[in-house]
Amino acid sequence: MKVLHIVTGLASGGAERQLQLLLRHLPAHQHCEVLALTNPGTVAAALRADGVTVHHLGMRGNRDLGALPRLARLVRAGRYDVVHTHLYRAGLYGRLAARLAGVRAVVATEHSLHAGVIEGRPVTRGVKGLYLAAERLGTTTVAVSRQVAQTLHAWGVPPGRVELIPNGIDTARYHRPAADRAATRARLRAELGLPPGGWAIGGVGRLVPGKRFEVLLEALAGLDRAAHLVLIGEGPERAALERRAAELGVRDRVRLTGERDDVPELLTALDVLAAPSTEETFGLGVLEGLAAGLPVRHSACPALDELPPTAAPQARRIPSEAAAYTAALRELRHLDDLSTDPLPRPPAVGHYDIVRVAADLGALYDRLAPA
């Protein structure tokens, strides 16, 4: 079986990283290739290093209509059994191109959809209309959480066209012997310039307004000077966050790592993971923190909302306000039993193991396009 994944771009973001991870774990009989409409960034290089064929369409913008016939020709020439699109622009062009090329099994994953926001942008009447028109050209839309599925249903997508397959995490990458973890922690804390005895709060994700990392900067200002903030990710808000840190007098206690491909290792350098975003459709960073054995304080995580509280006892939901994070982090900081040893892995981590998730997606492909 040949599967073509069409994605808007391949810079390092949640959807792009999730695609890379899925391709490593799909059934062996499903041969996958990837096409980026634009911006074949660091994830494209990583995919090629994994042996995946990556195509680049060279699309010049949302209204580059000349890209459609080029895309349809490429799909037709590849003789793909399944076309799977990711992100809004790829969903519009990819589903139409797949139908023009005669592909019968057309899947789209909806990674980031709220009632009034899609991929961090407001949903206008035109955006919603285009989305629903394209959705009808597909076979199945995959929702990464019940929250996304409910939004699709509210928009008028029939429940029978929606399949719930959550995001996944590579739990094996977070499991390491105690001695190896201690050595990795010491090395990375030295690399980050964290002082001995310092306490590291971490945030993971693209530096965009929706992640609300400024809340953590303001919370840091209310903590003692032993507390430091490590933001793992890159994005357009970097300069604004640096300015805000300077205004608050905490710039010397903030570390911006930029884009990294060693997130599981970096998490060993932290003492707690904080996630003040209120616009999550899954909450992958929260799950990564739990997999790394960290206590987690978060403001939105649909992945955990769908499980009983016992699935992640070390995670606690709090308001996305500086005062709430200052109080919660101060409480953690002064726990008598606080140590550098990882917490036990909670059931939620196993529930979202990428091996299980990829098997479910592979089974969907087999149902839609049987050999």
C-alpha positions in Angstrom: 0.0 0.0 0.0 1.3 3.5 -0.9 0.3 6.5 1.2 1.1 10.1 0.4 1.0 12.6 3.3 0.4 16.1 2.2 1.3 18.8 4.8 1.3 22.6 4.5 4.9 22.9 5.6 7.6 21.0 7.5 9.0 23.4 9.9 9.2 22.1 13.5 5.6 22.3 15.0 3.3 19.9 16.8 1.6 18.5 13.7 4.8 18.2 11.8 6.6 16.4 14.6 3.6 14.1 15.1 3.7 13.1 11.4 7.4 12.3 11.6 6.7 10.1 14.7 3.8 8.3 13.1 5.8 7.4 10.0 8.3 5.6 12.2 5.6 3.3 13.6 3.1 2.6 10.9 2.8 -1.0 9.7 5.6 -2.1 7.4 3.3 -2.9 4.5 2.3 0.8 4.3 4.9 2.7 2.3 4.6 6.4 3.0 5.9 9.5 1.2 5.5 13.1 2.3 4.8 16.2 0.2 5.2 19.7 1.7 3.3 22.5 -0.1 5.9 25.0 1.1 8.7 25.5 3.6 10.5 22.1 3.7 12.2 22.9 7.0 13.9 20.8 9.7 11.3 18.1 9.8 11.8 17.5 6.1 15.5 16.9 6.8 14.7 14.6 9.6 12.3 12.6 7.5 14.8 12.2 4.8 17.3 11.0 7.4 14.7 8.4 8.3 14.6 7.2 4.7 11.3 8.8 3.8 10.9 10.3 0.4 9.9 14.0 0.7 8.6 16.1 -2.2 8.4 19.9 -2.2 5.7 21.5 -4.3 7.1 25.1 -4.0 3.7 26.7 -3.5 4.0 30.5 -3.3 1.0 31.3 -1.1 -2.6 30.5 -0.3 -3.9 31.7 -3.7 -1.3 30.0 -5.8 -3.9 28.1 -7.8 -1.3 26.9 -10.3 -0.1 24.6 -7.6 -3.3 22.5 -7.8 -2.7 20.9 -11.3 1.0 20.3 -10.3 -0.2 18.5 -7.1 -2.8 16.5 -9.0 -0.2 15.3 -11.5 2.2 14.3 -8.8 -0.5 12.3 -6.9 -1.6 10.6 -10.2 1.9 9.7 -11.1 2.6 8.2 -7.7 -0.3 5.8 -7.9 -1.1 6.2 -4.2 -3.7 4.1 -2.5 -4.3 6.7 0.3 -3.8 10.4 0.4 -3.6 11.9 4.0 -3.6 15.6 4.5 -2.5 17.7 7.5 -3.2 21.3 8.3 -5.7 23.7 6.7 -4.1 24.7 3.4 -3.0 21.1 2.7 -6.5 20.0 3.5 -8.0 22.3 0.9 -5.5 21.6 -1.9 -4.7 18.0 -1.1 -8.2 16.7 -0.9 -9.2 18.3 -4.2 -6.0 17.2 -5.9 -6.5 13.6 -4.7 -10.0 13.5 -6.1 -8.8 14.9 -9.4 -6.2 12.2 -9.5 -8.7 9.5 -8.9 -7.7 8.5 -5.4 -10.7 7.0 -3.5 -9.3 6.9 0.0 -8.7 10.5 1.2 -8.0 11.1 4.9 -7.4 14.4 6.7 -6.2 14.9 10.3 -7.6 17.9 12.1 -4.8 18.8 14.5 -5.9 22.2 15.8 -9.5 23.2 15.6 -11.7 25.2 18.1 -15.1 26.6 17.6 -13.8 30.0 16.5 -10.1 29.3 15.9 -8.2 27.1 13.5 -4.5 26.7 13.8 -4.3 29.9 15.9 -6.3 32.0 13.5 -9.9 33.3 13.8 -12.5 31.3 11.8 -14.3 33.6 9.4 -17.4 32.6 7.4 -15.2 32.2 4.3 -12.6 30.0 6.1 -15.3 27.8 7.5 -17.1 27.5 4.2 -13.9 26.4 2.4 -13.1 24.0 5.2 -16.5 22.3 4.9 -16.4 22.2 1.1 -13.0 20.5 1.2 -14.1 18.1 4.0 -16.8 16.7 1.8 -14.2 15.8 -0.8 -12.5 13.5 1.7 -13.4 10.1 2.9 -12.6 10.4 6.7 -11.5 13.2 9.0 -9.4 12.2 11.9 -9.8 14.2 15.1 -7.0 14.2 17.6 -9.3 14.6 20.6 -13.0 14.5 21.5 -12.9 18.3 21.7 -11.9 18.4 18.0 -14.5 15.8 17.1 -17.2 17.8 18.9 -16.3 20.9 17.1 -16.4 19.1 13.7 -19.9 17.8 14.6 -21.0 21.3 15.6 -19.9 22.6 12.3 -22.1 20.0 10.5 -19.6 17.2 9.7 -21.6 13.9 10.1 -20.3 11.8 13.0 -19.9 8.8 10.6 -17.2 10.8 8.7 -15.1 11.5 11.8 -12.6 9.0 13.3 -11.0 9.7 16.7 -7.3 8.9 16.7 -5.3 10.9 19.2 -1.8 12.1 19.0 0.9 9.9 20.4 4.2 10.1 22.2 7.3 7.9 21.8 7.3 6.6 25.4 10.4 4.5 24.8 12.5 7.7 24.3 11.6 8.9 27.8 12.7 5.7 29.6 16.3 5.6 30.6 18.3 4.0 33.4 18.8 6.2 36.5 22.6 6.6 36.0 22.1 7.7 32.3 19.3 10.1 33.3 21.5 11.7 36.0 24.4 12.1 33.6 22.1 13.6 30.9 20.5 16.0 33.4 23.9 17.2 34.6 25.2 17.7 31.1 22.2 19.6 29.8 21.9 21.8 32.9 25.5 22.8 32.5 24.8 23.5 28.8 21.8 25.7 29.7 23.8 27.5 32.3 21.5 26.5 35.2 23.4 27.1 38.5 23.9 24.3 41.1 20.9 24.3 43.3 18.8 26.1 40.7 15.2 25.1 40.1 14.1 24.8 36.5 10.6 25.4 35.3 10.0 24.3 31.7 7.7 25.2 28.8 7.5 23.3 25.5 6.0 24.5 22.3 6.2 27.0 19.5 6.8 30.6 20.6 3.4 31.9 19.5 0.7 34.0 21.3 -1.6 31.0 21.9 1.0 29.3 24.1 0.8 32.2 26.6 4.4 31.8 27.7 4.3 35.4 29.0 2.3 34.1 31.9 5.3 32.0 32.9 7.6 35.1 32.7 5.3 37.0 35.0 5.1 34.0 37.4 8.9 33.7 37.4 9.1 37.3 38.6 7.2 36.3 41.7 9.6 33.4 42.6 12.9 33.5 44.3 16.1 33.9 42.3 16.9 30.2 42.4 14.0 29.6 40.0 14.8 29.7 36.3 12.6 29.3 33.2 13.5 27.1 30.2 11.4 27.6 27.0 12.0 24.8 24.5 10.9 25.9 21.0 11.1 28.7 18.5 8.7 31.0 16.9 7.7 34.6 16.0 7.1 35.6 19.7 10.7 35.1 20.7 11.7 38.8 20.6 8.6 39.9 22.4 9.2 37.3 25.1 12.8 38.5 25.5 11.6 42.1 25.8 9.0 41.1 28.4 11.6 39.2 30.4 13.8 42.2 30.5 10.9 44.5 31.6 10.2 42.1 34.4 13.9 41.9 35.5 14.1 38.2 34.9 16.0 38.0 31.6 19.1 36.5 33.3 16.9 33.6 34.6 15.3 32.7 31.3 16.8 30.3 28.8 15.4 30.1 25.2 16.7 26.9 23.7 15.4 27.5 20.1 14.2 24.6 18.0 15.6 21.2 19.3 15.2 17.6 18.3 16.3 16.3 21.8 13.2 17.3 23.7 13.0 14.1 25.8 16.6 14.6 26.9 16.1 18.3 27.6 13.1 17.5 29.9 15.5 15.6 32.2 17.1 19.0 33.0 13.8 20.4 34.3 12.1 20.1 37.7 8.5 20.9 36.6 6.7 21.5 33.3 4.2 24.4 33.1 1.7 24.8 30.2 -0.4 28.0 30.4 -2.0 27.7 27.0 -5.8 27.8 26.9 -6.1 26.8 23.2 -4.9 23.2 23.1 -6.7 20.6 21.1 -4.7 17.8 22.5 -1.9 18.9 24.9 1.2 17.1 23.6 3.6 19.0 25.7 1.8 18.0 28.9 2.0 14.4 28.0 5.7 14.7 27.2 6.3 16.2 30.7 4.4 13.3 32.3 6.4 10.8 30.2 9.6 12.5 31.5 8.5 12.0 35.1 7.8 15.6 35.9 5.1 17.2 37.9 2.9 19.2 35.5 0.8 22.3 36.0 -1.3 23.2 33.0 -4.3 25.2 31.9 -5.7 23.1 29.1 -5.1 19.5 28.1 -8.0 17.7 26.3 -5.9 14.5 26.2 -6.1 14.3 30.0 -9.7 15.6 30.2 -10.8 12.5 28.3 -9.2 10.2 31.0 -10.0 9.7 34.7 -8.0 11.8 37.2 -6.1 8.7 38.3 -4.6 8.5 34.9 -2.2 11.4 35.7 -2.1 12.2 39.4 1.0 14.4 39.1 -0.8 16.8 36.7 -3.0 19.6 38.0 -5.1 22.1 36.1 -4.9 25.7 37.1 -6.1 29.1 35.6 -3.9 30.6 33.0 -2.9 33.5 35.2 0.5 34.6 36.5 -0.7 34.6 40.2 -2.0 31.1 39.9 1.2 29.8 38.4 3.3 31.7 40.9 1.4 30.1 43.8 1.4 26.6 42.2 5.1 26.7 41.4 6.0 28.1 44.8 4.1 25.2 46.4 6.0 22.7 44.4 9.3 24.5 45.1 8.8 24.1 48.8 7.6 20.5 49.0 9.7 18.6 51.5 10.1 15.6 49.3 11.0 17.4 46.1 13.9 15.6 44.5 15.6 15.2 41.1 14.3 11.6 40.8 11.5 11.2 38.1 8.0 10.5 39.2 6.4 7.2 38.3 5.1 7.0 34.8 1.3 7.5 35.0 -1.3 5.4 33.0 -2.0 8.4 30.7 1.4 8.0 29.1 0.8 4.4 28.1 -2.6 5.2 26.8 -1.1 7.6 24.3 1.9 5.5 23.3 2.7 6.1 19.6 2.9 2.4 18.9 -0.8 2.0 19.8 -1.8 5.2 18.0 0.0 4.3 14.8 -1.6 0.8 14.8 -5.0 2.5 14.9 -4.2 4.7 12.0 -2.7 1.8 10.0 -6.0 -0.1 10.6 -7.9 2.8 9.2 -5.8 2.8 6.0 -6.4 -0.9 5.6 -10.2 -0.4 6.0 -10.3 2.4 3.5 -8.0 1.0 0.9 -7.7 -2.8 1.4 -4.9 -4.5 -0.6 
